[in-house]
Amino acid sequence: MTKCNGRTIEIPAQKGRKIEINFGGGSISSDGGILLLNQIDKKLGLTQKISRHLKEYRDPTKVQHSLLQMVRQRVYGIALGYEDLNDHSNLRLDPAFQTSVSKDTALASSSTLCRFENKAKRSDAVMIHQEIVEQFITSFKSPPKELILDFDATDDLIHGEQMGRFFHGYYGNYCFLPLYVFCGSQLLVSYLRPSNIDGAKHTWAILSLLVKRMRQTWPNVKIIFRGDSGFCRHRMLSWCDRHNVSYILGIPKNKRLEKQILSLQEKVQEEFVRTETKQKEFTSFQYAAQSWSHERRIIAKVEENSLGSNIRFIVTNLQGDSQDLYDHLYCARGDMENRIKEVQLNLFADRTSCHEWWPNQMRVLLSSVAYILLERLKSLMLQGTELAKAQAGTIRLKLLKIGVVIMRNTRRIRFSLSEHYPLKDLFFALFEKLQAT
């Protein structure tokens, strides 16, 4: 890192000794855990495979930083908490970052990384998504019996007069409307969209592509499409029925649906008045909206509490107990919102401040790749440890943000971490496990 040892700050003395602060410590980094990230990346081959498919637009005689080095520099930076390209003005000189991308000289500058992002095209987004799906498929040692695909849209506030800028009435602001797809904790799709569209737009096409690719590898896998009422569209339901895809989706309330549960609602209200405690009942019935070609199963939750009535409807083609399907299958989709928060808040997928569209999509995908590395680190290496359920921000704090002194010579590069680092046993165990596999 840059040596700035010309300036020293003194603070009040302790026990008669001066306390001085300067930046003359030499080759010290606060990101000693970056090599752990690099090793899990090499185990997966993720950034290498992505970089291999990116198109090189530069003059090969003038290239100083390969596409692989720039992808790793950017992805590792995001994983370590550096959301802004300007951060790389100094990070490019950090010996820990240099070692992680197999260099011992200055890495790409912020302007070089900016040019890299601004060369992004639609084909790059398609290719990266394909590689993400392939990573998901190869993560299974044996064919899964069932996969639940969670779809959800969220808001991504814009940063100015950007391409695709529209006001969204529900979110009350100018924003993008990215679509995310997860299977458990694994991310499959992070698709940036403008906000002047139906929240379910392109969901049908994405679901179709995912189902087709998964069944190429696992012909007998049961696939469940899960989402809130924003994804309840009759064409999608019909497609699922035709292609043997199960679904469990929210459905908006209307008078016809409410009429079906009127007697049950009265019963629940009477019981609440009598007991003065929350009352909840479930029922199911057949129903067909005007746009549907046939009746489908509706599950209704009828609840009465001190705040009033709370009625919810879902539509499904699954068999089973109504309450069990609602409580344990449909409501479990709420965990996906935590995963979206990890990607957007902990890994800065909402840092879409480029003017052009595809560079912003590239930024969302770079954040997604950083998420995948941390998620795979957790799933493959941290099970049975105190970090087994940790989110991205905690993994970063506990395993990546470690102070380290780095010594480099012609024979070796030595990373000397603090002897007082509290998780040093776990840290060494993770490296031993990576080297053994």
HUGI-V704258 format. One line per field, one symbol per residue. ss: DSSP state (H for helix, E for strand, - for the rest). psi: psi as a letter, one per 20 degrees, with the letter a starting at -180 (. if undefined). burial: b if it has 16 or more other ideal C-beta (glycine too) atoms within 10 Angstrom, else e. A space follows every 10 residues. Layout:
BEGIN
ss = ???
psi = ???
burial = ???
END
This chain:
BEGIN
ss = ---EEEEEEE EEEE--EEEE EEE----EE- ---HHHHHHH HHHH-HHHHH HHH------H HH----HHHH HHHHHHHHH- ----HHHHHH H---HHHHHH ---------H HHHHHHHH-- -HHHHHHHHH HHHHHHHH-- -----EEEEE EEE--EE--- -----EEE-- --EEEE--EE EEE--EEEEE E--E------ --HHHHHHHH HHHHHHH--- -EEEEEE-HH H--HHHHHHH HH---EEEEE ----HHHHHH -HHHHHHHHH HHHHH---EE EEEEEEE--- -----EEEEE EEEEE--EEE EEEEEE---- -HHHHHHHHH HHHHHHHHHH HHHHHH---- ------HHHH HHHHHHHHHH HHHHHHHHHH H--------- -HHHHHHHHH ---EEEEE-- --EEEEE--- ---HHHHHHH HHHHHH-
psi = rpoljipppp rpqpljpqoq prlkibmpqj lhjhhgghhh ghghkghghg hhiqpoiroh ijphorhghh ggggghgghj jnhqhhhihh hiiphggghh klqjrpaprh hghghghiiq rghggggggg hgghgggiip hqpqhppoop pqqrqnprjb mqpkoqpphg ikrprrmqpq pqocipphpn opqrjkrpij pigggggggg ggghihhnhj ppppppraii jnphhgghgg ghjlpqqoqq pqqrhgghhh jghhggghgg hghgikqppp qqrqrqqorh iqirqrpppp poqpaiibqo pqqqpqjqqr pghghggigg iiihhhhhhg hgghghjkij lmjqgrghhh hggghhhhgg ggghghgghh hjpjrijhjq rghgggghih mpppppppai hropoorpij phkhggghhg ghhghi.
burial = beeeeeeeee eeeeeeeeee eeeeeebbbb bbbbbbbbbb bebbebbebb beebeeeeee eeeebebbbb bbbbbbbbbb bbbebeebee bbbbbbbbbb bebeeebbeb ebbbebbebb eeebbebbbe bbbebbeebe eeebeebbbb bbbbbbebee ebebbeebee eeebbbbbbb bbbbbbbbbb bbbbbeeebb eebeebbeeb bebbeeebee eebbbbbbbb bbbeebbebb eeeebbbbbb beeeeebeeb beeebeebee ebeeeeeebe bbebeebebe eeeeebbbbb bbbbeeeeee bbbbbbbeee ebeebbeebb eebeebeebb ebbbebbbbb bbebeebbbb bbbbbbbbbb bbbbbbbbeb bbeeeebeeb bbeebbebbb bbebbbeeee eeeebeeeee bebeebbeeb eeebeee
END
